[in-house]
Amino acid sequence: MPQKQIRAQRTQQAKRRALSRPGYRSDMPIHMRRASLLVLAIALAACAAEPKPASIGAILTRNNETGSLLLREVSPGLAAERAGLLPGDELLMIDGVYVRDLDTAAIRAALRGEVGTTVAVTVVRGENVLRLRIERGALRDAEQPRPRVQTIAE
């Protein structure tokens, strides 16, 4: 049997096997099959995308002499402000761990998580000790400061 006929016979056998598979729709045009594969690929990519980082939305500063961690700034509209944190509050514990024992990376990791999860913090404000559960919110991109416009009178 010539080589050309053997190839044609194998091709026909492969087509028959493909058509006999469950779920195969031979009546669907090729462009529809390609489109459905594209939609499936996009859906899988969206599911595999990493979630946006979330945190409490506060800028912290550390006193190098005492090791205490202070809230320097509370971003408006984010979780820290909604929880009632104020600039100048001392952050004492995060999820039951003293922040004086943690380095910067560990503090960042403890405060960050998925959107909607909570973090327990202990805060000292003056002589009061506050224990709060703060729901992490999505971090916003830093807003660029607007340039100041000044008019020079002649």
C-alpha positions in Angstrom: 0.0 0.0 0.0 1.5 3.4 -1.0 2.5 5.9 1.7 -0.2 8.4 0.6 -3.0 6.0 1.1 -1.7 5.0 4.5 -1.7 8.6 5.6 -5.2 9.2 4.3 -6.5 6.1 6.1 -4.9 7.2 9.4 -6.4 10.7 9.0 -9.9 9.2 8.5 -9.4 7.0 11.6 -8.4 10.0 13.6 -11.5 11.9 12.5 -13.8 9.0 13.4 -12.2 8.8 16.9 -12.6 12.6 17.4 -16.2 12.5 16.3 -17.0 9.6 18.6 -15.8 11.5 21.7 -18.6 12.6 24.1 -19.3 16.3 24.0 -17.9 16.8 20.6 -20.1 19.0 18.4 -19.3 18.4 14.8 -22.1 20.7 13.7 -20.5 23.7 15.4 -18.5 25.8 12.8 -14.8 26.1 13.4 -15.0 29.9 14.1 -17.6 29.2 16.9 -15.3 26.6 18.4 -12.4 29.0 18.4 -14.5 31.7 19.9 -15.7 29.5 22.7 -12.1 28.5 23.4 -11.1 32.1 23.5 -13.9 32.9 26.0 -12.8 29.9 28.1 -9.2 31.1 28.1 -10.2 34.6 29.2 -12.4 33.3 32.0 -9.6 31.1 33.3 -7.1 34.0 33.2 -9.6 36.2 35.1 -10.0 33.5 37.8 -6.2 33.0 38.1 -5.5 36.7 38.4 -4.2 37.7 41.9 -6.6 39.6 44.0 -5.8 43.3 44.7 -4.0 43.9 47.9 -6.0 45.2 50.8 -5.0 46.9 54.0 -6.3 49.2 56.7 -5.4 52.4 54.8 -3.0 54.1 57.2 0.5 55.4 57.0 2.6 54.3 59.9 5.9 55.6 61.4 8.2 53.9 63.9 10.0 55.6 66.8 13.5 54.3 66.5 14.3 54.9 70.2 11.3 53.2 71.7 10.3 50.9 68.8 6.7 52.1 69.1 4.6 52.2 65.9 2.4 55.4 65.4 -0.2 56.2 62.9 1.1 59.2 61.0 -1.7 59.6 58.6 -5.2 58.0 58.1 -6.3 58.0 54.5 -9.8 59.4 54.1 -12.6 57.0 53.2 -10.5 53.9 53.9 -10.8 51.2 56.7 -8.7 52.9 59.3 -10.8 56.1 59.2 -14.0 54.1 59.3 -12.7 52.2 62.4 -12.1 55.6 64.1 -8.3 55.5 64.1 -6.6 58.9 64.4 -3.1 60.3 63.6 -1.0 59.9 66.7 -2.6 56.7 67.9 0.0 54.1 68.9 -0.4 50.7 67.3 0.5 48.2 70.0 -0.6 44.8 68.7 -1.7 43.2 65.4 -3.6 40.0 65.7 -2.3 39.5 69.2 1.4 40.0 68.3 3.3 43.0 69.7 4.5 45.2 66.9 7.8 46.0 68.7 8.8 42.4 68.0 8.1 42.7 64.2 10.1 44.2 61.4 8.6 46.4 58.7 8.0 43.5 56.3 6.2 41.5 59.0 4.0 44.5 59.9 3.1 45.1 56.3 2.3 41.4 55.8 0.1 41.3 59.0 -1.9 44.4 58.0 -2.4 43.3 54.4 -4.7 40.5 53.2 -7.7 40.0 50.9 -10.4 42.5 50.6 -13.1 42.0 53.2 -11.0 40.0 55.7 -10.5 41.5 59.2 -7.5 42.2 61.3 -7.5 42.7 65.1 -5.5 45.7 66.3 -4.8 47.1 69.8 -4.3 50.8 69.8 -3.3 53.2 72.6 -4.8 56.7 72.5 -3.7 58.8 75.4 -4.5 56.6 78.4 -7.1 54.6 76.7 -6.6 51.1 75.1 -8.8 50.3 72.2 -9.3 46.8 70.7 -10.6 47.0 67.2 -11.4 44.6 64.4 -10.8 46.4 61.1 -12.1 45.1 57.8 -9.4 45.4 55.1 -10.3 47.5 52.1 -8.8 47.7 48.6 -5.8 50.0 48.3 -6.2 52.9 46.0 -3.5 54.1 43.6 -1.8 57.1 45.1 -3.3 60.3 43.8 -0.9 62.6 42.1 -0.8 66.0 43.7 -2.2 68.7 41.5 0.3 71.4 40.4 -0.2 74.8 42.1 -1.2 77.5 39.7 -0.1 81.0 40.6 -0.7 84.1 38.6 1.9 86.7 38.5 0.6 90.3 38.3 2.5 92.7 36.2 
